[in-house]
Amino acid sequence: MAYHQSFLIIIPSQLSMLLLIGLTISTGSALLEEIIWRGNFHVYLRQCYSFWSTASLIGVGWSLWHLPIVVLYKPYMMPAAGIPAYLLLLFGLSIVLSIIRELGQSIVPVAIFHGMMNVFYLGDGQNMTVSPDNQEIVKCLAIIVFLFLFCHKNVTIFKN
């Protein structure tokens, strides 16, 4: 049986395995990361800074924290475009995670979202014909559009 080009899954039964991994192993490892970033750092920084300052500081740190992944494991054809796009993507995703943290007042939903994101969104996919550089740029643009639309609609939530 020939399968068509796909992203992350080749056959539908693989979806249940990705969900299981996302809700267990990946969420567990994301929880450990989130205890530091949006647990400890968020609480400490929020005592002194506004939400946006806190989210931005954590976003820069969190993006740079992932720099070894982008340098050592991403097979970019054009690193000068792919690496900045990936770091900007991570910065935008960090802002989203900080919004979830702020609204939920807990790191549990952040860890679940982070774990599922690691499995579904940040995976490189299988049998992709699009280069990793272009994938990062598209993901980055999508997160910027999401943040713009979310922040434009909910700007009064995070005034302080």
Secondary structure as the mmCIF struct_conf table of DSSP 4:
data_model
#
loop_
_struct_conf.conf_type_id
_struct_conf.id
_struct_conf.beg_label_comp_id
_struct_conf.beg_label_asym_id
_struct_conf.beg_label_seq_id
_struct_conf.end_label_comp_id
_struct_conf.end_label_asym_id
_struct_conf.end_label_seq_id
BEND BEND1 PHE A 7 LEU A 8
BEND BEND2 ILE A 10 ILE A 11
TURN_TY1_P TURN_TY1_P1 PRO A 12 SER A 13
HELX_RH_AL_P HELX_RH_AL_P1 GLN A 14 LEU A 23
TURN_TY1_P TURN_TY1_P2 THR A 24 THR A 24
HELX_RH_AL_P HELX_RH_AL_P2 ILE A 25 GLU A 34
HELX_RH_PI_P HELX_RH_PI_P1 ILE A 35 PHE A 41
HELX_RH_AL_P HELX_RH_AL_P3 HIS A 42 ARG A 46
TURN_TY1_P TURN_TY1_P3 GLN A 47 CYS A 48
BEND BEND3 TYR A 49 TYR A 49
HELX_RH_AL_P HELX_RH_AL_P4 PHE A 51 TRP A 65
TURN_TY1_P TURN_TY1_P4 HIS A 66 HIS A 66
HELX_RH_AL_P HELX_RH_AL_P5 LEU A 67 TYR A 73
BEND BEND4 MET A 77 MET A 78
HELX_RH_AL_P HELX_RH_AL_P6 PRO A 79 GLY A 104
TURN_TY1_P TURN_TY1_P5 GLN A 105 GLN A 105
BEND BEND5 SER A 106 ILE A 107
HELX_RH_AL_P HELX_RH_AL_P7 VAL A 108 PHE A 120
TURN_TY1_P TURN_TY1_P6 TYR A 121 TYR A 121
BEND BEND6 LEU A 122 GLY A 123
BEND BEND7 GLN A 126 ASN A 127
BEND BEND8 VAL A 130 VAL A 130
HELX_RH_AL_P HELX_RH_AL_P8 PRO A 132 LYS A 153
BEND BEND9 ASN A 154 ASN A 154
HELX_RH_3T_P HELX_RH_3T_P1 VAL A 155 PHE A 158
#
